[in-house]
């Protein structure tokens, strides 16, 4: 009798563990999460993003016991409350506030023509949008997928939360994955599209930008950008508000908080929650795989567009620009600019392109937010 009792209790105990509900898909996603963590620690690929996302993927694929609200998809669970900031687009604007507070637009202001490179890189967004439509995605889904080409995780999350909430997890993971893989994806494209002589072009030092210019810029830029794309008000507004806090010199405490503690906290929550949303049942679908492929194409096209447009500009410029900096037109700040510096110095160790590349890099942040605003305003119903 005691033996039967113990066996029945053992069976009940097994049912209350995750082992009984663990499926192959969960195991695959847990391995993916561990790979993200490995890449972050061993290869230093965007560790501030991949560690929270990777661990979130592991957490999100532990099967819950029936009746216990644990996952981001379970009504009333703590995880669902944390995920609210992702699902409703709350976290991305806070990230943009921190980015604005740490961004120096001086290099862009000292050489305004480089803004065009940030705009050119957004071609990848709109070409991918058209490609997704051809492949059968709805216009809203295609818009959310296309923004992956901007290589801006917060913008991709914000737009997908508005246009295609069902695809949010796949789009977010794709966007952040390609941001982390900038040092792997971009160099071959940059090398393929440029000659060695072009990669050796040296650019003149940037001019000194006055304090008055730096203070006026975020106000004027906000007005111009949001008049063109009202849908970008939230992201652009927070970006330039953060930058104004930094540049006006009288709100140093607020700027320091925005670019340090606040952005770190929001990054932790956003990354972890995005990872936790990738449970196998929601994530391992044909649509997710297609999104990853389209995301890779979008990022490659955006990189190529920036480089090719820089070469096109050189046809009309007396002072040539190094076309490598066109690759920094995607908004993966500052990783794309660092990749430009790395590739440039492989061809000429004394060629310093980092500060020049920061101009299209920060322009790309603005460009991707405007692209998201345009897509949202055109697709909203």
Beta strands, then each sheet from edge to edge (+ up, - down):
end
